[in-house]
Amino acid sequence: MTHRSGDFSWLEDTEPLGDLYCVSFVRDISPEEALRRFGVDESTMEEVTFEEMDERSAENAEDAAGYIGATEIEGWTLVIEPGGWQIAADDDVRTRVSRGAEVVSVCRHDYAVDTFVHEIDGETIVCFDPMAPQDRSGRDLDRFADAMRDVGLDPDHDFEGPEIESPIPRAFALASRITGVPFTRDLLALRFLGAEPAGEPSDHL
């Protein structure tokens, strides 16, 4: 099944996720393990709705998400950082989360740079700003070149030409091509295991 950017048009709006968030898909570890690796206060773990997670993150946020949540979906753990960016953009956090696992992460950050990243076992395979997919970093820059073209993130994009329209929906379309899990609005109705970040890396590994 092909998931094109039009399937993700709801992500153009800031509601219900806001203008800064990170959504990650993690394979081969449980929601509990994903939160531990992220570095949460395990004593705060509890089941929450997305709305509760979003409210608590806003109440506790400083320079990143004040509360995060994880749930299992189709063989992957879905991790949402409302108001956050760390799995996508913090190398240390992403390395911990991806050790012995696979991570596909999309960060929308209206005040800085959006990020798409694919990482396996602590190694970045490909990372780029969806607005500038021609400027990629990682070990295998062309691994998803065909899929990128198919969803409208041309790996040979001309920076001096027309801007890429709907970069975030297209980034989620690419994530869906890799994981097989489309990020739909319905996923926000799931129950999540939530927790507050501890502020220090977990020593679970």
DRENPA-3360 file (N, C-alpha, C; in nm, 2 decimals, always signed):
BEGIN
1 = MTHRSGDF = +0.08/-0.12/+0.00/+0.00/+0.00/+0.00/+0.09/+0.12/+0.00 ~ +0.05/+0.22/-0.08/+0.13/+0.35/-0.09/+0.06/+0.45/-0.01 ~ +0.13/+0.52/+0.08/+0.08/+0.63/+0.16/+0.14/+0.76/+0.11 ~ +0.06/+0.83/+0.03/+0.11/+0.96/-0.02/+0.08/+1.07/+0.07 ~ +0.14/+1.19/+0.04/+0.13/+1.30/+0.14/-0.01/+1.34/+0.16 ~ -0.10/+1.32/+0.07/-0.24/+1.36/+0.09/-0.31/+1.29/+0.20 ~ -0.26/+1.17/+0.23/-0.32/+1.09/+0.34/-0.29/+1.16/+0.48 ~ -0.19/+1.25/+0.48/-0.15/+1.31/+0.60/-0.17/+1.46/+0.61;
9 = SWLEDTEP = -0.27/+1.50/+0.53/-0.30/+1.65/+0.52/-0.34/+1.71/+0.65 ~ -0.40/+1.63/+0.74/-0.44/+1.68/+0.87/-0.32/+1.73/+0.95 ~ -0.20/+1.69/+0.92/-0.08/+1.74/+0.99/-0.03/+1.87/+0.94 ~ -0.10/+1.93/+0.84/-0.07/+2.07/+0.80/-0.11/+2.17/+0.91 ~ -0.22/+2.13/+0.98/-0.27/+2.22/+1.09/-0.19/+2.21/+1.22 ~ -0.20/+2.31/+1.30/-0.13/+2.29/+1.43/-0.21/+2.21/+1.53 ~ -0.34/+2.20/+1.51/-0.42/+2.12/+1.60/-0.43/+1.98/+1.55 ~ -0.43/+1.88/+1.64/-0.42/+1.89/+1.78/-0.28/+1.88/+1.84;
17 = LGDLYCVS = -0.18/+1.87/+1.75/-0.04/+1.84/+1.80/+0.04/+1.97/+1.83 ~ +0.00/+2.08/+1.78/+0.07/+2.20/+1.80/+0.17/+2.23/+1.70 ~ +0.25/+2.33/+1.72/+0.35/+2.37/+1.62/+0.49/+2.32/+1.66 ~ +0.51/+2.25/+1.76/+0.63/+2.18/+1.80/+0.60/+2.05/+1.86 ~ +0.65/+1.94/+1.80/+0.63/+1.81/+1.85/+0.73/+1.71/+1.78 ~ +0.74/+1.60/+1.84/+0.82/+1.49/+1.78/+0.74/+1.36/+1.79 ~ +0.73/+1.29/+1.68/+0.66/+1.16/+1.67/+0.76/+1.06/+1.62 ~ +0.78/+0.95/+1.70/+0.88/+0.85/+1.66/+0.82/+0.71/+1.66;
25 = FVRDISPE = +0.87/+0.63/+1.57/+0.83/+0.49/+1.57/+0.96/+0.41/+1.60 ~ +0.95/+0.32/+1.70/+1.06/+0.25/+1.75/+1.03/+0.10/+1.74 ~ +1.11/+0.02/+1.67/+1.09/-0.12/+1.65/+1.18/-0.20/+1.74 ~ +1.13/-0.31/+1.80/+1.20/-0.41/+1.88/+1.21/-0.38/+2.02 ~ +1.15/-0.27/+2.07/+1.15/-0.25/+2.22/+1.01/-0.21/+2.26 ~ +0.97/-0.23/+2.38/+0.84/-0.20/+2.43/+0.82/-0.06/+2.47 ~ +0.70/-0.01/+2.48/+0.68/+0.13/+2.53/+0.75/+0.16/+2.66 ~ +0.75/+0.06/+2.76/+0.82/+0.09/+2.88/+0.97/+0.11/+2.86;
33 = EALRRFGV = +1.02/+0.02/+2.78/+1.17/+0.03/+2.75/+1.20/+0.16/+2.68 ~ +1.12/+0.20/+2.58/+1.14/+0.32/+2.51/+1.14/+0.44/+2.60 ~ +1.05/+0.45/+2.70/+1.05/+0.56/+2.80/+1.17/+0.55/+2.89 ~ +1.21/+0.43/+2.93/+1.33/+0.42/+3.02/+1.46/+0.47/+2.94 ~ +1.47/+0.43/+2.82/+1.59/+0.47/+2.74/+1.58/+0.62/+2.71 ~ +1.47/+0.68/+2.69/+1.46/+0.82/+2.68/+1.51/+0.89/+2.80 ~ +1.48/+0.84/+2.91/+1.53/+0.90/+3.04/+1.41/+0.96/+3.11 ~ +1.32/+0.88/+3.16/+1.21/+0.94/+3.24/+1.22/+0.90/+3.38;
41 = DESTMEEV = +1.14/+0.97/+3.46/+1.12/+0.94/+3.60/+1.02/+0.82/+3.61 ~ +1.07/+0.70/+3.63/+0.99/+0.58/+3.62/+0.88/+0.58/+3.72 ~ +0.89/+0.66/+3.83/+0.79/+0.66/+3.93/+0.67/+0.74/+3.88 ~ +0.68/+0.81/+3.77/+0.57/+0.89/+3.72/+0.49/+0.81/+3.61 ~ +0.54/+0.69/+3.57/+0.47/+0.62/+3.47/+0.33/+0.58/+3.50 ~ +0.24/+0.61/+3.41/+0.10/+0.58/+3.43/+0.03/+0.58/+3.29 ~ -0.09/+0.52/+3.28/-0.16/+0.52/+3.16/-0.24/+0.66/+3.14 ~ -0.23/+0.72/+3.03/-0.29/+0.85/+3.00/-0.35/+0.85/+2.86;
49 = TFEEMDER = -0.44/+0.95/+2.84/-0.48/+0.98/+2.71/-0.39/+1.08/+2.64 ~ -0.40/+1.10/+2.51/-0.32/+1.20/+2.45/-0.34/+1.34/+2.50 ~ -0.47/+1.37/+2.53/-0.51/+1.50/+2.58/-0.44/+1.52/+2.72 ~ -0.44/+1.42/+2.81/-0.37/+1.43/+2.94/-0.22/+1.45/+2.92 ~ -0.16/+1.38/+2.83/-0.02/+1.39/+2.80/+0.01/+1.53/+2.75 ~ -0.07/+1.58/+2.66/-0.04/+1.71/+2.60/-0.05/+1.82/+2.71 ~ -0.15/+1.81/+2.80/-0.17/+1.91/+2.90/-0.05/+1.91/+3.00 ~ -0.01/+1.79/+3.04/+0.10/+1.78/+3.14/+0.23/+1.82/+3.08;
57 = SAENAEDA = +0.25/+1.80/+2.95/+0.37/+1.84/+2.88/+0.38/+2.00/+2.88 ~ +0.26/+2.06/+2.85/+0.26/+2.21/+2.85/+0.28/+2.26/+2.99 ~ +0.23/+2.20/+3.09/+0.25/+2.24/+3.23/+0.39/+2.23/+3.28 ~ +0.46/+2.13/+3.23/+0.60/+2.10/+3.28/+0.71/+2.14/+3.19 ~ +0.68/+2.18/+3.07/+0.78/+2.21/+2.96/+0.87/+2.32/+3.00 ~ +1.00/+2.30/+2.97/+1.10/+2.41/+2.97/+1.15/+2.43/+2.83 ~ +1.26/+2.36/+2.80/+1.31/+2.37/+2.66/+1.28/+2.25/+2.57 ~ +1.20/+2.15/+2.63/+1.17/+2.03/+2.56/+1.03/+1.98/+2.62;
65 = AGYIGATE = +0.99/+1.87/+2.57/+0.86/+1.82/+2.63/+0.87/+1.80/+2.78 ~ +0.76/+1.83/+2.84/+0.75/+1.81/+2.99/+0.69/+1.68/+3.03 ~ +0.64/+1.61/+2.93/+0.58/+1.48/+2.95/+0.57/+1.41/+2.81 ~ +0.60/+1.28/+2.81/+0.60/+1.21/+2.69/+0.52/+1.08/+2.70 ~ +0.47/+1.02/+2.59/+0.39/+0.90/+2.60/+0.43/+0.80/+2.49 ~ +0.40/+0.67/+2.52/+0.44/+0.57/+2.42/+0.33/+0.46/+2.42 ~ +0.31/+0.40/+2.31/+0.21/+0.30/+2.30/+0.25/+0.20/+2.18 ~ +0.20/+0.08/+2.19/+0.24/-0.02/+2.08/+0.14/-0.02/+1.97;
73 = IEGWTLVI = +0.19/-0.02/+1.85/+0.10/-0.02/+1.73/+0.16/-0.10/+1.62 ~ +0.10/-0.21/+1.58/+0.15/-0.28/+1.46/+0.29/-0.32/+1.46 ~ +0.34/-0.37/+1.58/+0.48/-0.41/+1.59/+0.58/-0.30/+1.62 ~ +0.53/-0.18/+1.63/+0.62/-0.06/+1.66/+0.57/+0.00/+1.79 ~ +0.66/+0.07/+1.85/+0.63/+0.15/+1.97/+0.62/+0.30/+1.92 ~ +0.51/+0.36/+1.93/+0.48/+0.50/+1.89/+0.52/+0.59/+2.01 ~ +0.61/+0.68/+2.00/+0.65/+0.77/+2.10/+0.61/+0.91/+2.06 ~ +0.54/+0.99/+2.14/+0.50/+1.12/+2.11/+0.56/+1.21/+2.22;
81 = EPGGWQIA = +0.63/+1.32/+2.17/+0.68/+1.42/+2.26/+0.60/+1.55/+2.23 ~ +0.49/+1.58/+2.30/+0.42/+1.71/+2.27/+0.51/+1.83/+2.32 ~ +0.54/+1.92/+2.22/+0.63/+2.03/+2.26/+0.77/+1.99/+2.26 ~ +0.81/+1.87/+2.21/+0.94/+1.82/+2.22/+1.01/+1.79/+2.09 ~ +1.13/+1.75/+2.09/+1.21/+1.73/+1.97/+1.33/+1.64/+1.99 ~ +1.34/+1.57/+2.11/+1.47/+1.51/+2.14/+1.50/+1.38/+2.07 ~ +1.41/+1.29/+2.04/+1.45/+1.17/+1.97/+1.50/+1.20/+1.83 ~ +1.43/+1.30/+1.77/+1.47/+1.34/+1.63/+1.60/+1.42/+1.63;
89 = ADDDVRTR = +1.62/+1.51/+1.72/+1.73/+1.61/+1.71/+1.84/+1.60/+1.82 ~ +1.82/+1.52/+1.92/+1.92/+1.50/+2.02/+2.00/+1.37/+2.00 ~ +2.12/+1.38/+1.95/+2.20/+1.26/+1.92/+2.21/+1.16/+2.04 ~ +2.23/+1.21/+2.16/+2.24/+1.12/+2.27/+2.12/+1.04/+2.30 ~ +2.00/+1.11/+2.30/+1.87/+1.05/+2.33/+1.84/+0.95/+2.22 ~ +1.86/+0.99/+2.09/+1.83/+0.89/+1.98/+1.92/+0.77/+1.99 ~ +2.05/+0.79/+2.02/+2.14/+0.67/+2.03/+2.09/+0.58/+2.13 ~ +2.05/+0.63/+2.25/+2.00/+0.54/+2.36/+1.88/+0.47/+2.32;
97 = VSRGAEVV = +1.78/+0.54/+2.26/+1.65/+0.48/+2.22/+1.67/+0.37/+2.11 ~ +1.77/+0.40/+2.02/+1.78/+0.31/+1.90/+1.87/+0.19/+1.92 ~ +1.94/+0.18/+2.04/+2.04/+0.08/+2.06/+1.97/-0.06/+2.05 ~ +2.01/-0.14/+1.95/+1.95/-0.27/+1.93/+1.81/-0.26/+1.87 ~ +1.78/-0.15/+1.82/+1.64/-0.12/+1.77/+1.65/-0.03/+1.64 ~ +1.54/+0.00/+1.59/+1.52/+0.08/+1.47/+1.43/+0.20/+1.51 ~ +1.47/+0.32/+1.47/+1.39/+0.44/+1.50/+1.36/+0.52/+1.37 ~ +1.24/+0.56/+1.35/+1.20/+0.65/+1.24/+1.13/+0.77/+1.31;
105 = SVCRHDYA = +1.18/+0.89/+1.30/+1.13/+1.00/+1.38/+1.11/+1.12/+1.29 ~ +1.00/+1.19/+1.32/+0.97/+1.32/+1.25/+0.94/+1.43/+1.36 ~ +1.01/+1.54/+1.34/+1.00/+1.65/+1.43/+0.95/+1.77/+1.36 ~ +0.84/+1.83/+1.40/+0.80/+1.96/+1.35/+0.84/+2.07/+1.45 ~ +0.91/+2.17/+1.40/+0.96/+2.27/+1.49/+0.95/+2.40/+1.42 ~ +0.84/+2.47/+1.44/+0.81/+2.59/+1.36/+0.90/+2.71/+1.39 ~ +0.98/+2.70/+1.50/+1.07/+2.80/+1.54/+1.22/+2.77/+1.51 ~ +1.24/+2.66/+1.46/+1.38/+2.62/+1.43/+1.38/+2.54/+1.30;
113 = VDTFVHEI = +1.42/+2.41/+1.30/+1.43/+2.33/+1.18/+1.35/+2.20/+1.20 ~ +1.27/+2.16/+1.10/+1.20/+2.03/+1.11/+1.31/+1.92/+1.08 ~ +1.28/+1.80/+1.13/+1.38/+1.69/+1.11/+1.31/+1.56/+1.08 ~ +1.36/+1.49/+0.98/+1.33/+1.35/+0.96/+1.46/+1.27/+0.98 ~ +1.45/+1.16/+1.05/+1.57/+1.08/+1.08/+1.53/+0.93/+1.08 ~ +1.62/+0.85/+1.03/+1.61/+0.70/+1.04/+1.74/+0.65/+1.10 ~ +1.73/+0.58/+1.21/+1.85/+0.53/+1.28/+1.83/+0.38/+1.32 ~ +1.94/+0.31/+1.31/+1.94/+0.17/+1.35/+2.06/+0.14/+1.44;
121 = DGETIVCF = +2.03/+0.09/+1.56/+2.13/+0.05/+1.65/+2.24/+0.16/+1.68 ~ +2.19/+0.28/+1.70/+2.28/+0.39/+1.74/+2.35/+0.45/+1.62 ~ +2.32/+0.41/+1.50/+2.38/+0.47/+1.38/+2.28/+0.54/+1.29 ~ +2.30/+0.66/+1.26/+2.21/+0.74/+1.17/+2.22/+0.69/+1.03 ~ +2.11/+0.64/+0.97/+2.11/+0.60/+0.83/+2.09/+0.72/+0.74 ~ +1.99/+0.80/+0.77/+1.97/+0.92/+0.69/+1.90/+1.02/+0.78 ~ +1.93/+1.15/+0.77/+1.87/+1.25/+0.84/+1.87/+1.38/+0.75 ~ +1.75/+1.45/+0.76/+1.74/+1.57/+0.68/+1.63/+1.66/+0.72;
129 = DPMAPQDR = +1.63/+1.78/+0.68/+1.52/+1.87/+0.70/+1.42/+1.85/+0.58 ~ +1.30/+1.82/+0.60/+1.20/+1.79/+0.49/+1.19/+1.91/+0.39 ~ +1.23/+2.03/+0.44/+1.23/+2.14/+0.34/+1.35/+2.14/+0.25 ~ +1.45/+2.06/+0.29/+1.58/+2.06/+0.21/+1.62/+1.91/+0.20 ~ +1.55/+1.82/+0.14/+1.58/+1.68/+0.13/+1.71/+1.65/+0.06 ~ +1.76/+1.75/-0.02/+1.89/+1.73/-0.09/+2.01/+1.74/+0.00 ~ +1.99/+1.79/+0.11/+2.10/+1.81/+0.21/+2.08/+1.71/+0.32 ~ +2.13/+1.59/+0.30/+2.12/+1.48/+0.39/+2.25/+1.44/+0.45;
137 = SGRDLDRF = +2.24/+1.38/+0.57/+2.35/+1.33/+0.64/+2.32/+1.18/+0.68 ~ +2.42/+1.11/+0.71/+2.40/+0.97/+0.76/+2.49/+0.87/+0.68 ~ +2.47/+0.74/+0.71/+2.56/+0.64/+0.65/+2.51/+0.60/+0.51 ~ +2.38/+0.60/+0.48/+2.33/+0.56/+0.35/+2.23/+0.66/+0.30 ~ +2.28/+0.76/+0.24/+2.20/+0.88/+0.20/+2.09/+0.85/+0.10 ~ +2.11/+0.75/+0.02/+2.01/+0.72/-0.09/+1.93/+0.59/-0.06 ~ +1.93/+0.55/+0.07/+1.85/+0.42/+0.10/+1.71/+0.44/+0.06 ~ +1.65/+0.56/+0.09/+1.51/+0.58/+0.06/+1.48/+0.67/-0.05;
145 = ADAMRDVG = +1.58/+0.69/-0.14/+1.57/+0.79/-0.25/+1.44/+0.77/-0.33 ~ +1.41/+0.65/-0.37/+1.29/+0.62/-0.45/+1.16/+0.66/-0.37 ~ +1.16/+0.62/-0.25/+1.04/+0.65/-0.16/+1.03/+0.80/-0.14 ~ +1.14/+0.87/-0.13/+1.14/+1.01/-0.11/+1.08/+1.08/-0.23 ~ +1.12/+1.04/-0.35/+1.06/+1.09/-0.47/+0.91/+1.07/-0.48 ~ +0.87/+0.95/-0.44/+0.73/+0.91/-0.45/+0.64/+0.99/-0.36 ~ +0.69/+1.04/-0.24/+0.61/+1.12/-0.15/+0.63/+1.27/-0.17 ~ +0.72/+1.30/-0.27/+0.74/+1.45/-0.29/+0.85/+1.51/-0.22;
153 = LDPDHDFE = +0.95/+1.43/-0.17/+1.07/+1.49/-0.10/+1.18/+1.45/-0.19 ~ +1.20/+1.52/-0.30/+1.30/+1.49/-0.40/+1.44/+1.50/-0.35 ~ +1.51/+1.38/-0.35/+1.64/+1.38/-0.29/+1.74/+1.47/-0.37 ~ +1.70/+1.51/-0.49/+1.78/+1.60/-0.58/+1.71/+1.74/-0.59 ~ +1.64/+1.77/-0.49/+1.56/+1.90/-0.49/+1.66/+2.02/-0.51 ~ +1.61/+2.11/-0.60/+1.69/+2.23/-0.63/+1.65/+2.34/-0.53 ~ +1.74/+2.37/-0.44/+1.71/+2.47/-0.34/+1.67/+2.60/-0.39 ~ +1.72/+2.64/-0.51/+1.69/+2.76/-0.57/+1.56/+2.76/-0.65;
161 = GPEIESPI = +1.50/+2.64/-0.66/+1.37/+2.63/-0.73/+1.25/+2.65/-0.63 ~ +1.13/+2.60/-0.67/+1.01/+2.61/-0.59/+1.03/+2.54/-0.46 ~ +0.98/+2.59/-0.35/+0.99/+2.53/-0.22/+0.90/+2.40/-0.22 ~ +0.94/+2.31/-0.13/+0.86/+2.19/-0.12/+0.73/+2.22/-0.04 ~ +0.62/+2.19/-0.10/+0.49/+2.21/-0.03/+0.46/+2.10/+0.07 ~ +0.40/+2.13/+0.18/+0.36/+2.03/+0.28/+0.47/+1.94/+0.32 ~ +0.58/+1.99/+0.37/+0.69/+1.91/+0.40/+0.67/+1.81/+0.52 ~ +0.59/+1.85/+0.62/+0.56/+1.76/+0.73/+0.47/+1.64/+0.69;
169 = PRAFALAS = +0.36/+1.67/+0.62/+0.28/+1.55/+0.58/+0.36/+1.46/+0.49 ~ +0.45/+1.52/+0.41/+0.53/+1.43/+0.32/+0.63/+1.35/+0.40 ~ +0.69/+1.41/+0.51/+0.78/+1.34/+0.60/+0.71/+1.22/+0.67 ~ +0.58/+1.24/+0.71/+0.51/+1.13/+0.77/+0.47/+1.03/+0.67 ~ +0.45/+1.07/+0.54/+0.42/+0.97/+0.44/+0.55/+0.88/+0.42 ~ +0.67/+0.94/+0.42/+0.79/+0.86/+0.41/+0.81/+0.77/+0.53 ~ +0.78/+0.82/+0.65/+0.79/+0.74/+0.77/+0.69/+0.62/+0.76 ~ +0.57/+0.64/+0.70/+0.48/+0.53/+0.68/+0.53/+0.43/+0.58;
177 = RITGVPFT = +0.60/+0.48/+0.47/+0.66/+0.39/+0.38/+0.76/+0.30/+0.44 ~ +0.83/+0.35/+0.54/+0.94/+0.27/+0.60/+0.88/+0.17/+0.70 ~ +0.79/+0.22/+0.78/+0.74/+0.14/+0.90/+0.61/+0.06/+0.86 ~ +0.54/+0.10/+0.76/+0.41/+0.03/+0.73/+0.30/+0.08/+0.82 ~ +0.33/+0.18/+0.90/+0.23/+0.24/+1.00/+0.20/+0.38/+0.96 ~ +0.08/+0.41/+0.90/+0.04/+0.55/+0.88/+0.01/+0.62/+1.01 ~ +0.06/+0.74/+1.03/+0.03/+0.82/+1.14/-0.10/+0.89/+1.12 ~ -0.21/+0.84/+1.16/-0.34/+0.89/+1.15/-0.39/+0.96/+1.27;
185 = RDLLALRF = -0.49/+1.05/+1.26/-0.55/+1.11/+1.37/-0.60/+1.01/+1.47 ~ -0.65/+0.90/+1.42/-0.71/+0.80/+1.51/-0.61/+0.75/+1.61 ~ -0.48/+0.75/+1.58/-0.38/+0.70/+1.68/-0.38/+0.78/+1.81 ~ -0.42/+0.91/+1.80/-0.43/+0.99/+1.92/-0.54/+0.95/+2.01 ~ -0.63/+0.86/+1.97/-0.73/+0.81/+2.06/-0.69/+0.69/+2.14 ~ -0.57/+0.64/+2.12/-0.51/+0.53/+2.19/-0.48/+0.57/+2.33 ~ -0.46/+0.47/+2.42/-0.41/+0.49/+2.55/-0.26/+0.49/+2.55 ~ -0.19/+0.58/+2.62/-0.05/+0.58/+2.62/+0.01/+0.55/+2.76;
193 = LGAEPAGE = +0.13/+0.50/+2.76/+0.20/+0.49/+2.89/+0.28/+0.62/+2.89 ~ +0.25/+0.71/+2.99/+0.32/+0.84/+2.99/+0.41/+0.85/+3.11 ~ +0.50/+0.95/+3.10/+0.59/+0.97/+3.22/+0.66/+1.11/+3.20 ~ +0.71/+1.16/+3.31/+0.78/+1.29/+3.30/+0.93/+1.26/+3.28 ~ +1.00/+1.34/+3.19/+1.14/+1.32/+3.17/+1.21/+1.34/+3.31 ~ +1.32/+1.26/+3.33/+1.39/+1.27/+3.46/+1.50/+1.38/+3.45 ~ +1.53/+1.42/+3.33/+1.64/+1.52/+3.32/+1.78/+1.47/+3.31 ~ +1.79/+1.34/+3.34/+1.92/+1.27/+3.33/+1.90/+1.14/+3.25;
201 = PSDHL = +2.00/+1.10/+3.17/+1.99/+0.97/+3.10/+1.97/+0.85/+3.19 ~ +1.89/+0.76/+3.14/+1.86/+0.64/+3.21/+1.99/+0.55/+3.21 ~ +2.02/+0.48/+3.32/+2.13/+0.39/+3.32/+2.08/+0.25/+3.31 ~ +1.96/+0.23/+3.24/+1.90/+0.10/+3.23/+1.99/+0.01/+3.13 ~ +2.06/+0.08/+3.04/+2.13/+0.00/+2.94/+2.27/-0.05/+3.00;
% end
